[in-house]
Amino acid sequence: MLPLEALDVLIDSLMDFRFDECIVTCPNPFSHPKIGAILTKAQELCDSVDVFLPISSLKNVAQSGQLKRISDKARAFIILVDSQKAMTSSVQTVKNLLSFGIDNIEAYIPLGSSFNFAEVLSSIGICRRLGLKITVGPRLYERGPTEEFLKKLAKIENTEVGLHYGVKYMYHALKVFFDDYPVTLLTSPSSENCRTLYVDPYGNVSKCPHSKLILNYTKISAEHLREMLFSPCPLGRNSIQLVPRVRVSFATPDGVEIPSDVMELLELVSQLKSFRAACKAMGVSPSTYWERIKDIEDKLGTSLLITIRGGRKKGVTVLTGFARDILEEYKKVREKVLISLYT
């Protein structure tokens, strides 16, 4: 529970200094007894205030009036879309909020170190259909795999990547257009002239969570704040982060294997309904992978893909029931591995 006195100390010590933006993160702002006062004081320090909340907390909104009162103090509510499944299950809730007149809802899709490209595309598609503003970028205060994401984007049809235009949430920002629908992509940290402060729930102040200089608000002074503000960015280009990567494959007892790259391709096919588009998204040869899948099907004695010719879309490719079952198991295993790895 953030002490309000910590914000009072910052307001007094910083005097006329103002920040361009403030990010307030809260697991459930709708039931936080101090959230209104925190946002009011944040407005004294910052030109704009955004409230970040996990998508799971949307279901805890009991009354639209409560949300409306909070939303009047914030520029936007930023929903952290941590999975396509969570976004799908929250569509009706978001529609209800929009119908209540809460129109400052945006989506932030964080890219973890082992992000799933197909899921990110699917989440973007759901948010587009709801008409939400969308930002894709690293988890806050981390260096994300945005270069890898950009490489995959370059292979998607009807996608256009623009130039960097400024800074958002401490990161360099550019626009990506999906069929002319703009999505903001955050890339590298804006380490040059980085002027940020981080306040944790206990009132401890630092430049960011990676900083070595951390002081409680009861012991901080204007000189300390100046030192923090003008110190180099801990996430600068010279810092190197190494993260483990895990690939999951499936194999029968007699050694017939469905490798991880084929599983990823099947997942993309399930989202895009096109074998060629899925191959293009992965940057692989359709003919090579078609032969690989046919070889696996022959060894398994069952089909993985079905191509339906004709129709308005000139044919689609879908997964067989067997492939869908394997894909669901693949997602469960991958999730368990990643949770185990990062906890």
GIDABEL-V941823 format. One line per field, one symbol per residue. phi: phi as a letter, one per 30 degrees, with the letter a starting at -180 (. if undefined). psi: psi as a letter, one per 30 degrees, with the letter a starting at -180 (. if undefined). burial: 1 if it has 9 or more other C-alpha atoms within 8 Angstrom, else 0. A space follows every 10 residues. Layout:
BEGIN
phi->???
psi->???
burial->???
END
This chain:
BEGIN
phi->.ddddddddd ddddhddbcd bbcccadadd cddceddddd ddddcbdbbc ccbddddddd ddbddddddd ddccdaccdd ddaddddddc eddddddddd jdcccbbbcd cddbdcdddd dddddddddd iddbbcadde ibccdddddd ddddccdhbb cdcdblbbhi bdbbcccchi cdbdcccddd ddhdbbbbcd dcidcadaec dddbbdddcc bddddddddc ddddcddddc ccbdbbccbb bdecjdccdd dddddddddd dchbdddddd ddibdedddd dddddddddd iaccbbccdi jdchjbcbdd edddddddde dddddddddd dcc
psi->jkkffeeeee eeefcgkkle lkjjkkeiff gkfgeeeeee eeffflekkk jkkkfffefg jekfeeeeee fffkelkjkj jfleeeeefg eeeeeeeeff gighklkjjk jlfhljeeee eeeeeeeeff gkkkkkalkk gljlhfeeee eeefgklhkk kalkfakkhg lkklkkjjhg jkkkkkclki fkhjilkkkl fggkklelff lfjkklffgl leeeeeeeeg llkfglffkk kkkkkkkklk klfggkkjle eeeeeeeeef efgkeeeeee efhlkeeefe eeeeeeeeef gllekkkjla leghklklkl eeeeeeeeee eeeeeeeeee eg.
burial->0010011110 1011000000 1110000101 0000110111 1110111111 1111101100 1001011101 1011111111 1111011101 1010101100 0100111111 1100000111 0111011100 0111111110 0011110010 0111110010 1000001000 1111111100 0111111111 1001001110 0111111100 1001111001 0000100111 0000110000 0000000110 1000011111 0110111111 0111101111 1101010010 0010011000 0011110000 0000111111 0111001001 0011001100 000
END
